[in-house]
Amino acid sequence: MFKTLKKLGVMVCLLLITSITKSQTPSTTPDKTKNPDKPSWVVLSLNAGYFLNFSDMGNRYPAYTCFPLGVEYQHKNKWVASLDYNLIFGTSVDVAGYFDHISNDNGYMIDAKGQQAVINTYMRGFSARAHFGKIIPLSKKPYRKDWSILASGGLGYTQTYIQYQIDEGELPQLEGTYTGGYDRLAGGFQIAERIKIQYLNSNALSFVLGFDFIQGVSKSLRPWNFSTNSADDQPMTELATGISAGIIIPIKTRSKDAVPDYFLD
């Protein structure tokens, strides 16, 4: 009996020593509660911007306003991938010499009433681009952790044309099938660089300020230019720079390592 109890006592001591040793052994698994991963976000953005055009495009459209709509995936405050669609509007359009061959000696077009025609011109168009880049946190301090710089490059496509505003039926020279001969519809590919300063906080209003630089080449999408009475096949270079600002809506993605919460009623 005594020997049996002695054996049981030895076994209990061994178990206690083993459990204590395991509890004091440092864990090699990282503690994510102390160093949690940065969250990933899907970000929706609504912006307004103003751009200045240079080179060939600047001769036709010196400046324009755009309204970019975008969606981004920001991965753990490290890198960003985005798609954006930009609506383009402009009131600064140079059409000098476009209507010389259908104007009178004073350089005016005459409407159906025999009066000097009133023509308003506007730039219209769109661009769509895909960007990929790097997220650079501005600071690790708690009160600055929501601020970051996003630097990216991208590729895209754009189309532009001139919209003429006239009284319907008063200027048949610019109506119907004739419109396409003067609207300078053009399209081409772009290379773009972007730098943005972002404040992203899911518990407050988030916003962004961006600077864009665009280079591209466009070609006419019309087979015939009525102003020159010839094919319009010369490429048009584009150099543009602009500034934009807007609000962003962050949507936090679910991490596969996240621990689910359980609630009892």
ABEGO torsion letter per residue (X at the ends): XAAAAAAAAAAAAAAAAAAAAAAABBBABBBAAABBBBBBBBBBBBBBBBBBBBEAAAAABABBBBBBBBBBBBBGGABBBBBBBBBBBBABBBABGAAAAABBAAGBBBBAAGBBBBBBBBBBEBBBBBBBBBBBBABABAAAAABBBBBBBBBBBBBBBBBBBBBBGABAAABEAAAAAAAGBBBBBBBBBBBBBBBBBAABBBBBBBBBBBBBBBBBABABBAAAGBBBABBBBBBBBBBBBBBBBBBBBBBAABBBBBBBX
